[in-house]
Amino acid sequence: MAANPPIYDQLVQEHGDVVKEARDAAHQTQRQAENVLDWSGLRPPPPRDERR
């Protein structure tokens, strides 16, 4: 059994691999979001006793 149906291969030749491009863009967006939303460098606030 072929990995991709013949119509898919023909469409990729004509229009490019849109599915791969969308998957790549989604992975890049996910990596960017993980970097932007990385809160690991923040320190927790001091205990209430030390705030005064």
All heavy atoms as TSV, in Angstrom:
chain	resi	resn	atom	element	x	y	z
A	1	MET	N	N	0.840	-1.178	0.000
A	1	MET	CA	C	0.000	0.000	0.000
A	1	MET	C	C	0.890	1.247	0.000
A	1	MET	O	O	1.839	1.348	0.769
A	1	MET	CB	C	-0.913	-0.023	1.230
A	1	MET	CG	C	-1.868	1.121	1.304
A	1	MET	SD	S	-2.948	0.885	2.726
A	1	MET	CE	C	-4.168	2.064	2.358
A	2	ALA	N	N	0.596	2.201	-0.841
A	2	ALA	CA	C	1.386	3.424	-0.947
A	2	ALA	C	C	1.192	4.290	0.289
A	2	ALA	O	O	0.136	4.280	0.924
A	2	ALA	CB	C	0.972	4.197	-2.194
A	3	ALA	N	N	2.230	5.053	0.637
A	3	ALA	CA	C	2.156	5.935	1.802
A	3	ALA	C	C	1.113	7.027	1.596
A	3	ALA	O	O	0.386	7.375	2.506
A	3	ALA	CB	C	3.518	6.541	2.088
A	4	ASN	N	N	1.060	7.597	0.408
A	4	ASN	CA	C	0.094	8.638	0.081
A	4	ASN	C	C	-0.694	8.210	-1.153
A	4	ASN	O	O	-0.144	7.630	-2.075
A	4	ASN	CB	C	0.797	9.964	-0.236
A	4	ASN	CG	C	1.518	10.522	0.969
A	4	ASN	OD1	O	1.003	10.514	2.071
A	4	ASN	ND2	N	2.726	11.011	0.760
A	5	PRO	N	N	-1.980	8.523	-1.179
A	5	PRO	CA	C	-2.748	8.218	-2.396
A	5	PRO	C	C	-2.209	9.032	-3.570
A	5	PRO	O	O	-1.674	10.128	-3.388
A	5	PRO	CB	C	-4.170	8.668	-2.040
A	5	PRO	CG	C	-4.163	9.104	-0.631
A	5	PRO	CD	C	-2.762	9.121	-0.137
A	6	PRO	N	N	-2.327	8.518	-4.785
A	6	PRO	CA	C	-1.787	9.208	-5.962
A	6	PRO	C	C	-2.291	10.651	-6.102
A	6	PRO	O	O	-1.551	11.535	-6.503
A	6	PRO	CB	C	-2.247	8.356	-7.139
A	6	PRO	CG	C	-2.506	7.012	-6.552
A	6	PRO	CD	C	-2.921	7.243	-5.137
A	7	ILE	N	N	-3.556	10.899	-5.772
A	7	ILE	CA	C	-4.094	12.252	-5.900
A	7	ILE	C	C	-3.341	13.211	-4.998
A	7	ILE	O	O	-3.096	14.363	-5.355
A	7	ILE	CB	C	-5.617	12.285	-5.611
A	7	ILE	CG1	C	-6.189	13.683	-5.896
A	7	ILE	CG2	C	-5.924	11.914	-4.190
A	7	ILE	CD1	C	-6.618	13.873	-7.301
A	8	TYR	N	N	-2.949	12.759	-3.813
A	8	TYR	CA	C	-2.208	13.613	-2.877
A	8	TYR	C	C	-0.862	13.997	-3.466
A	8	TYR	O	O	-0.475	15.166	-3.425
A	8	TYR	CB	C	-2.037	12.907	-1.535
A	8	TYR	CG	C	-1.326	13.755	-0.507
A	8	TYR	CD1	C	-1.994	14.754	0.181
A	8	TYR	CD2	C	0.029	13.560	-0.234
A	8	TYR	CE1	C	-1.353	15.540	1.114
A	8	TYR	CE2	C	0.688	14.344	0.694
A	8	TYR	CZ	C	-0.012	15.329	1.374
A	8	TYR	OH	O	0.648	16.114	2.281
A	9	ASP	N	N	-0.159	13.015	-4.000
A	9	ASP	CA	C	1.144	13.294	-4.612
A	9	ASP	C	C	1.020	14.300	-5.757
A	9	ASP	O	O	1.843	15.203	-5.894
A	9	ASP	CB	C	1.795	12.009	-5.114
A	9	ASP	CG	C	2.213	11.086	-3.983
A	9	ASP	OD1	O	2.469	11.580	-2.867
A	9	ASP	OD2	O	2.282	9.866	-4.220
A	10	GLN	N	N	-0.033	14.164	-6.557
A	10	GLN	CA	C	-0.254	15.091	-7.668
A	10	GLN	C	C	-0.540	16.497	-7.138
A	10	GLN	O	O	-0.013	17.484	-7.649
A	10	GLN	CB	C	-1.406	14.618	-8.544
A	10	GLN	CG	C	-1.686	15.527	-9.733
A	10	GLN	CD	C	-2.854	15.045	-10.565
A	10	GLN	OE1	O	-3.352	13.935	-10.399
A	10	GLN	NE2	N	-3.304	15.890	-11.471
A	11	LEU	N	N	-1.365	16.603	-6.101
A	11	LEU	CA	C	-1.682	17.909	-5.531
A	11	LEU	C	C	-0.444	18.563	-4.916
A	11	LEU	O	O	-0.258	19.773	-5.032
A	11	LEU	CB	C	-2.785	17.778	-4.476
A	11	LEU	CG	C	-4.176	17.464	-5.009
A	11	LEU	CD1	C	-5.121	17.133	-3.865
A	11	LEU	CD2	C	-4.704	18.623	-5.829
A	12	VAL	N	N	0.410	17.762	-4.283
A	12	VAL	CA	C	1.645	18.299	-3.710
A	12	VAL	C	C	2.533	18.845	-4.817
A	12	VAL	O	O	3.124	19.924	-4.679
A	12	VAL	CB	C	2.379	17.221	-2.869
A	12	VAL	CG1	C	3.785	17.673	-2.523
A	12	VAL	CG2	C	1.592	16.900	-1.607
A	13	GLN	N	N	2.616	18.138	-5.916
A	13	GLN	CA	C	3.424	18.620	-7.042
A	13	GLN	C	C	2.879	19.930	-7.593
A	13	GLN	O	O	3.633	20.831	-7.952
A	13	GLN	CB	C	3.467	17.571	-8.155
A	13	GLN	CG	C	4.334	16.389	-7.846
A	13	GLN	CD	C	4.295	15.350	-8.970
A	13	GLN	OE1	O	3.546	15.480	-9.937
A	13	GLN	NE2	N	5.102	14.317	-8.833
A	14	GLU	N	N	1.551	20.048	-7.652
A	14	GLU	CA	C	0.935	21.235	-8.237
A	14	GLU	C	C	0.929	22.434	-7.291
A	14	GLU	O	O	1.111	23.564	-7.723
A	14	GLU	CB	C	-0.500	20.919	-8.663
A	14	GLU	CG	C	-0.588	19.935	-9.814
A	14	GLU	CD	C	-2.024	19.529	-10.119
A	14	GLU	OE1	O	-2.964	20.093	-9.522
A	14	GLU	OE2	O	-2.211	18.641	-10.964
A	15	HIS	N	N	0.695	22.177	-5.999
A	15	HIS	CA	C	0.445	23.281	-5.068
A	15	HIS	C	C	1.406	23.341	-3.891
A	15	HIS	O	O	1.307	24.238	-3.056
A	15	HIS	CB	C	-0.987	23.177	-4.519
A	15	HIS	CG	C	-2.027	23.193	-5.588
A	15	HIS	ND1	N	-2.405	24.345	-6.245
A	15	HIS	CD2	C	-2.764	22.191	-6.140
A	15	HIS	CE1	C	-3.336	24.050	-7.140
A	15	HIS	NE2	N	-3.566	22.758	-7.100
A	16	GLY	N	N	2.299	22.397	-3.785
A	16	GLY	CA	C	3.179	22.337	-2.613
A	16	GLY	C	C	2.510	21.539	-1.505
A	16	GLY	O	O	1.315	21.257	-1.548
A	17	ASP	N	N	3.285	21.175	-0.514
A	17	ASP	CA	C	2.767	20.349	0.581
A	17	ASP	C	C	2.181	21.268	1.657
A	17	ASP	O	O	2.827	21.621	2.640
A	17	ASP	CB	C	3.881	19.465	1.157
A	17	ASP	CG	C	3.343	18.358	2.037
A	17	ASP	OD1	O	2.174	18.439	2.469
A	17	ASP	OD2	O	4.102	17.405	2.309
A	18	VAL	N	N	0.941	21.675	1.449
A	18	VAL	CA	C	0.267	22.617	2.336
A	18	VAL	C	C	0.100	22.026	3.735
A	18	VAL	O	O	0.237	22.737	4.732
A	18	VAL	CB	C	-1.097	23.032	1.746
A	18	VAL	CG1	C	-1.840	23.968	2.677
A	18	VAL	CG2	C	-0.900	23.684	0.380
A	19	VAL	N	N	-0.167	20.739	3.822
A	19	VAL	CA	C	-0.333	20.095	5.123
A	19	VAL	C	C	0.970	20.176	5.919
A	19	VAL	O	O	0.962	20.524	7.112
A	19	VAL	CB	C	-0.799	18.630	4.961
A	19	VAL	CG1	C	-0.839	17.923	6.293
A	19	VAL	CG2	C	-2.151	18.571	4.273
A	20	LYS	N	N	2.096	19.896	5.275
A	20	LYS	CA	C	3.399	19.979	5.957
A	20	LYS	C	C	3.689	21.415	6.375
A	20	LYS	O	O	4.156	21.663	7.484
A	20	LYS	CB	C	4.519	19.455	5.066
A	20	LYS	CG	C	5.892	19.518	5.725
A	20	LYS	CD	C	6.995	19.133	4.762
A	20	LYS	CE	C	8.367	19.198	5.372
A	20	LYS	NZ	N	8.686	20.453	6.042
A	21	GLU	N	N	3.407	22.357	5.492
A	21	GLU	CA	C	3.646	23.763	5.814
A	21	GLU	C	C	2.799	24.204	7.009
A	21	GLU	O	O	3.279	24.928	7.883
A	21	GLU	CB	C	3.356	24.643	4.603
A	21	GLU	CG	C	4.352	24.455	3.465
A	21	GLU	CD	C	3.959	25.201	2.201
A	21	GLU	OE1	O	3.101	26.100	2.268
A	21	GLU	OE2	O	4.516	24.873	1.142
A	22	ALA	N	N	1.550	23.770	7.050
A	22	ALA	CA	C	0.674	24.118	8.176
A	22	ALA	C	C	1.172	23.473	9.468
A	22	ALA	O	O	1.174	24.110	10.532
A	22	ALA	CB	C	-0.759	23.676	7.885
A	23	ARG	N	N	1.613	22.231	9.383
A	23	ARG	CA	C	2.148	21.532	10.561
A	23	ARG	C	C	3.407	22.231	11.073
A	23	ARG	O	O	3.560	22.472	12.277
A	23	ARG	CB	C	2.426	20.068	10.226
A	23	ARG	CG	C	2.858	19.236	11.393
A	23	ARG	CD	C	2.988	17.739	11.086
A	23	ARG	NE	N	3.363	17.410	9.730
A	23	ARG	CZ	C	2.550	16.838	8.822
A	23	ARG	NH1	N	1.318	16.544	9.142
A	23	ARG	NH2	N	2.987	16.560	7.611
A	24	ASP	N	N	4.299	22.614	10.151
A	24	ASP	CA	C	5.520	23.328	10.534
A	24	ASP	C	C	5.189	24.666	11.194
A	24	ASP	O	O	5.798	25.053	12.193
A	24	ASP	CB	C	6.432	23.539	9.330
A	24	ASP	CG	C	7.026	22.238	8.799
A	24	ASP	OD1	O	6.963	21.210	9.508
A	24	ASP	OD2	O	7.556	22.259	7.663
A	25	ALA	N	N	4.240	25.395	10.613
A	25	ALA	CA	C	3.838	26.687	11.177
A	25	ALA	C	C	3.236	26.506	12.565
A	25	ALA	O	O	3.498	27.298	13.477
A	25	ALA	CB	C	2.842	27.379	10.251
A	26	ALA	N	N	2.454	25.456	12.750
A	26	ALA	CA	C	1.859	25.186	14.066
A	26	ALA	C	C	2.935	24.870	15.092
A	26	ALA	O	O	2.880	25.347	16.234
A	26	ALA	CB	C	0.857	24.038	13.968
A	27	HIS	N	N	3.938	24.080	14.716
A	27	HIS	CA	C	5.032	23.758	15.640
A	27	HIS	C	C	5.827	25.013	16.003
A	27	HIS	O	O	6.187	25.211	17.167
A	27	HIS	CB	C	5.962	22.708	15.033
A	27	HIS	CG	C	5.374	21.336	15.023
A	27	HIS	ND1	N	5.661	20.412	14.050
A	27	HIS	CD2	C	4.511	20.714	15.868
A	27	HIS	CE1	C	4.994	19.295	14.288
A	27	HIS	NE2	N	4.291	19.465	15.377
A	28	GLN	N	N	6.081	25.864	15.020
A	28	GLN	CA	C	6.818	27.102	15.287
A	28	GLN	C	C	6.018	27.998	16.228
A	28	GLN	O	O	6.560	28.573	17.171
A	28	GLN	CB	C	7.120	27.834	13.986
A	28	GLN	CG	C	7.882	29.133	14.209
A	28	GLN	CD	C	8.175	29.861	12.907
A	28	GLN	OE1	O	7.776	29.436	11.833
A	28	GLN	NE2	N	8.875	30.961	13.015
A	29	THR	N	N	4.724	28.110	15.984
A	29	THR	CA	C	3.869	28.927	16.851
A	29	THR	C	C	3.849	28.370	18.257
A	29	THR	O	O	3.900	29.132	19.244
A	29	THR	CB	C	2.446	28.987	16.272
A	29	THR	OG1	O	2.502	29.544	14.954
A	29	THR	CG2	C	1.532	29.826	17.145
A	30	GLN	N	N	3.797	27.056	18.387
A	30	GLN	CA	C	3.798	26.433	19.710
A	30	GLN	C	C	5.109	26.729	20.445
A	30	GLN	O	O	5.096	27.065	21.633
A	30	GLN	CB	C	3.588	24.928	19.589
A	30	GLN	CG	C	3.488	24.228	20.924
A	30	GLN	CD	C	3.201	22.746	20.775
A	30	GLN	OE1	O	3.305	22.182	19.681
A	30	GLN	NE2	N	2.834	22.106	21.853
A	31	ARG	N	N	6.230	26.635	19.752
A	31	ARG	CA	C	7.530	26.943	20.383
A	31	ARG	C	C	7.588	28.399	20.819
A	31	ARG	O	O	8.055	28.711	21.919
A	31	ARG	CB	C	8.677	26.621	19.429
A	31	ARG	CG	C	8.962	25.134	19.281
A	31	ARG	CD	C	10.257	24.874	18.521
A	31	ARG	NE	N	10.264	25.470	17.193
A	31	ARG	CZ	C	9.811	24.876	16.089
A	31	ARG	NH1	N	9.338	23.663	16.156
A	31	ARG	NH2	N	9.856	25.495	14.923
A	32	GLN	N	N	7.104	29.297	19.975
A	32	GLN	CA	C	7.100	30.714	20.340
A	32	GLN	C	C	6.215	30.964	21.554
A	32	GLN	O	O	6.590	31.718	22.454
A	32	GLN	CB	C	6.629	31.564	19.158
A	32	GLN	CG	C	7.617	31.638	18.023
A	32	GLN	CD	C	7.049	32.352	16.805
A	32	GLN	OE1	O	5.843	32.500	16.662
A	32	GLN	NE2	N	7.940	32.779	15.920
A	33	ALA	N	N	5.052	30.345	21.584
A	33	ALA	CA	C	4.137	30.523	22.715
A	33	ALA	C	C	4.759	29.984	24.002
A	33	ALA	O	O	4.630	30.601	25.067
A	33	ALA	CB	C	2.806	29.829	22.438
A	34	GLU	N	N	5.433	28.852	23.918
A	34	GLU	CA	C	6.085	28.298	25.102
A	34	GLU	C	C	7.153	29.249	25.632
A	34	GLU	O	O	7.285	29.417	26.839
A	34	GLU	CB	C	6.701	26.935	24.787
A	34	GLU	CG	C	5.673	25.839	24.617
A	34	GLU	CD	C	6.264	24.532	24.109
A	34	GLU	OE1	O	7.475	24.497	23.763
A	34	GLU	OE2	O	5.512	23.552	24.035
A	35	ASN	N	N	7.901	29.896	24.732
A	35	ASN	CA	C	8.928	30.852	25.155
A	35	ASN	C	C	8.305	32.092	25.777
A	35	ASN	O	O	8.779	32.592	26.798
A	35	ASN	CB	C	9.815	31.252	23.979
A	35	ASN	CG	C	10.729	30.140	23.544
A	35	ASN	OD1	O	11.062	29.252	24.319
A	35	ASN	ND2	N	11.135	30.165	22.294
A	36	VAL	N	N	7.251	32.599	25.169
A	36	VAL	CA	C	6.606	33.810	25.666
A	36	VAL	C	C	5.924	33.548	27.010
A	36	VAL	O	O	5.927	34.406	27.892
A	36	VAL	CB	C	5.581	34.333	24.638
A	36	VAL	CG1	C	4.719	35.423	25.223
A	36	VAL	CG2	C	6.299	34.833	23.397
A	37	LEU	N	N	5.359	32.375	27.162
A	37	LEU	CA	C	4.602	32.058	28.372
A	37	LEU	C	C	5.441	31.348	29.428
A	37	LEU	O	O	4.897	30.796	30.371
A	37	LEU	CB	C	3.382	31.203	28.010
A	37	LEU	CG	C	2.392	31.877	27.072
A	37	LEU	CD1	C	1.308	30.895	26.651
A	37	LEU	CD2	C	1.790	33.110	27.710
A	38	ASP	N	N	6.755	31.381	29.286
A	38	ASP	CA	C	7.631	30.738	30.261
A	38	ASP	C	C	7.771	31.640	31.484
A	38	ASP	O	O	8.408	32.687	31.438
A	38	ASP	CB	C	9.011	30.479	29.650
A	38	ASP	CG	C	9.965	29.814	30.622
A	38	ASP	OD1	O	9.521	29.377	31.696
A	38	ASP	OD2	O	11.161	29.730	30.302
A	39	TRP	N	N	7.147	31.240	32.552
A	39	TRP	CA	C	7.151	32.014	33.795
A	39	TRP	C	C	8.139	31.442	34.797
A	39	TRP	O	O	8.180	31.864	35.952
A	39	TRP	CB	C	5.763	32.012	34.416
A	39	TRP	CG	C	4.735	32.639	33.540
A	39	TRP	CD1	C	4.213	32.125	32.384
A	39	TRP	CD2	C	4.124	33.913	33.697
A	39	TRP	NE1	N	3.308	32.992	31.833
A	39	TRP	CE2	C	3.232	34.095	32.636
A	39	TRP	CE3	C	4.239	34.912	34.664
A	39	TRP	CZ2	C	2.462	35.237	32.497
A	39	TRP	CZ3	C	3.455	36.045	34.522
A	39	TRP	CH2	C	2.592	36.203	33.446
A	40	SER	N	N	8.971	30.498	34.382
A	40	SER	CA	C	9.853	29.800	35.316
A	40	SER	C	C	10.901	30.722	35.922
A	40	SER	O	O	11.431	30.431	36.992
A	40	SER	CB	C	10.534	28.611	34.627
A	40	SER	OG	O	11.374	29.065	33.583
A	41	GLY	N	N	11.216	31.840	35.281
A	41	GLY	CA	C	12.232	32.740	35.799
A	41	GLY	C	C	11.715	33.701	36.869
A	41	GLY	O	O	12.491	34.407	37.508
A	42	LEU	N	N	10.412	33.728	37.059
A	42	LEU	CA	C	9.849	34.633	38.057
A	42	LEU	C	C	9.975	34.050	39.451
A	42	LEU	O	O	9.836	32.855	39.658
A	42	LEU	CB	C	8.376	34.909	37.750
A	42	LEU	CG	C	8.104	35.625	36.438
A	42	LEU	CD1	C	6.610	35.766	36.240
A	42	LEU	CD2	C	8.760	36.984	36.420
A	43	ARG	N	N	10.236	34.936	40.385
A	43	ARG	CA	C	10.324	34.490	41.770
A	43	ARG	C	C	8.971	34.631	42.426
A	43	ARG	O	O	8.235	35.570	42.138
A	43	ARG	CB	C	11.334	35.331	42.536
A	43	ARG	CG	C	12.744	35.150	42.033
A	43	ARG	CD	C	13.685	35.969	42.836
A	43	ARG	NE	N	13.159	37.357	42.915
A	43	ARG	CZ	C	13.846	38.384	43.350
A	43	ARG	NH1	N	15.057	38.232	43.792
A	43	ARG	NH2	N	13.325	39.589	43.364
A	44	PRO	N	N	8.650	33.746	43.356
A	44	PRO	CA	C	7.380	33.892	44.081
A	44	PRO	C	C	7.472	35.114	45.010
A	44	PRO	O	O	8.569	35.526	45.398
A	44	PRO	CB	C	7.268	32.595	44.882
A	44	PRO	CG	C	8.656	32.075	44.981
A	44	PRO	CD	C	9.383	32.568	43.761
A	45	PRO	N	N	6.349	35.721	45.357
A	45	PRO	CA	C	6.389	36.873	46.261
A	45	PRO	C	C	6.903	36.439	47.635
A	45	PRO	O	O	6.769	35.282	48.026
A	45	PRO	CB	C	4.930	37.322	46.341
A	45	PRO	CG	C	4.132	36.138	45.922
A	45	PRO	CD	C	4.999	35.345	44.983
A	46	PRO	N	N	7.498	37.375	48.379
A	46	PRO	CA	C	8.002	37.017	49.722
A	46	PRO	C	C	6.823	36.672	50.636
A	46	PRO	O	O	5.697	37.103	50.402
A	46	PRO	CB	C	8.710	38.281	50.190
A	46	PRO	CG	C	8.157	39.378	49.347
A	46	PRO	CD	C	7.729	38.760	48.053
A	47	PRO	N	N	7.085	35.890	51.663
A	47	PRO	CA	C	6.009	35.562	52.612
A	47	PRO	C	C	5.426	36.842	53.215
A	47	PRO	O	O	6.089	37.878	53.292
A	47	PRO	CB	C	6.720	34.718	53.673
A	47	PRO	CG	C	7.975	34.255	53.028
A	47	PRO	CD	C	8.340	35.254	51.994
A	48	ARG	N	N	4.207	36.785	53.677
A	48	ARG	CA	C	3.515	37.950	54.223
A	48	ARG	C	C	4.324	38.634	55.329
A	48	ARG	O	O	4.325	39.845	55.442
A	48	ARG	CB	C	2.158	37.566	54.784
A	48	ARG	CG	C	1.091	37.449	53.750
A	48	ARG	CD	C	-0.254	37.224	54.445
A	48	ARG	NE	N	-1.357	37.486	53.581
A	48	ARG	CZ	C	-1.943	38.663	53.413
A	48	ARG	NH1	N	-1.516	39.697	54.083
A	48	ARG	NH2	N	-2.945	38.812	52.609
A	49	ASP	N	N	5.022	37.865	56.157
A	49	ASP	CA	C	5.781	38.413	57.286
A	49	ASP	C	C	6.870	39.370	56.810
A	49	ASP	O	O	7.201	40.330	57.489
A	49	ASP	CB	C	6.414	37.299	58.106
A	49	ASP	CG	C	5.383	36.350	58.685
A	49	ASP	OD1	O	4.170	36.640	58.583
A	49	ASP	OD2	O	5.784	35.323	59.239
A	50	GLU	N	N	7.447	39.121	55.635
A	50	GLU	CA	C	8.584	39.916	55.155
A	50	GLU	C	C	8.147	41.097	54.293
A	50	GLU	O	O	8.971	41.888	53.881
A	50	GLU	CB	C	9.526	39.018	54.354
A	50	GLU	CG	C	10.161	37.931	55.182
A	50	GLU	CD	C	11.022	37.018	54.334
A	50	GLU	OE1	O	11.357	37.414	53.206
A	50	GLU	OE2	O	11.338	35.906	54.792
A	51	ARG	N	N	6.873	41.261	54.004
A	51	ARG	CA	C	6.393	42.329	53.109
A	51	ARG	C	C	6.393	43.679	53.800
A	51	ARG	O	O	6.350	44.694	53.172
A	51	ARG	CB	C	4.998	42.014	52.615
A	51	ARG	CG	C	4.980	40.902	51.599
A	51	ARG	CD	C	3.628	40.739	51.013
A	51	ARG	NE	N	3.553	39.503	50.266
A	51	ARG	CZ	C	2.477	39.032	49.718
A	51	ARG	NH1	N	1.351	39.688	49.817
A	51	ARG	NH2	N	2.498	37.899	49.071
A	52	ARG	N	N	6.382	43.729	55.076
A	52	ARG	CA	C	6.274	45.000	55.811
A	52	ARG	C	C	7.517	45.764	55.818
A	52	ARG	O	O	8.552	45.677	55.682
A	52	ARG	CB	C	5.831	44.734	57.236
A	52	ARG	CG	C	4.466	44.105	57.238
A	52	ARG	CD	C	4.060	43.855	58.646
A	52	ARG	NE	N	2.846	43.069	58.609
A	52	ARG	CZ	C	2.268	42.599	59.651
A	52	ARG	NH1	N	2.758	42.813	60.841
A	52	ARG	NH2	N	1.197	41.909	59.551
